[in-house]
Amino acid sequence: MSFMKGDLLTRTRKLVKGLAKAEPVWLKAMQQAPPAVFPRADEIKKITLPEDIYVKKFFQKYPDSKHEDAIKICGFDPPPARVFGQRVLELKENGVSEEEAMAVADMEYRLEKKAKKQAYARLKQIAKLQGKRPPPNPYPSAIKEIQAEERKYVRDRFHNPEIRKIIEKMKEEKAAEAQFRMGGGGY
């Protein structure tokens, strides 16, 4: 279908020339001042950073990290995978082999994660000694953060009287519909 190729102006010219369409009012004006033609990129280049190779290797080794160490859009700290990749590049620039650099960065990641767990355990221990409630985890996983945000809505579903009324109304409608079907009123 050759008449479908090209931009709006070209297609319209072909349709008018082939008498498939009446000449639109705007065609002459558009021929005198055609729209700007922007160069089309045949292939969109993917943006890559030097540490991307190591970020992929990090996620292969720690696939759960995608969920546990989520990217905080409002935060300034880079995600652990980026820190890992940047650290490997930094060590490689200092003359360390790639395998050793990855081993060192891996060890640092595990030590940091372990230190965070120990810090929270110590916070809970101090709170217990003082007879207080333990504080919320300052390093929760992304899944637990989402669950904490949704918890109030889940509780609300069972305890809010307005929502209870809506649920009761829905149950009554469902029971009435089942009654209607069983009674043969539909056919």
Disulfide bonds with the S-S distance in Angstrom:
none
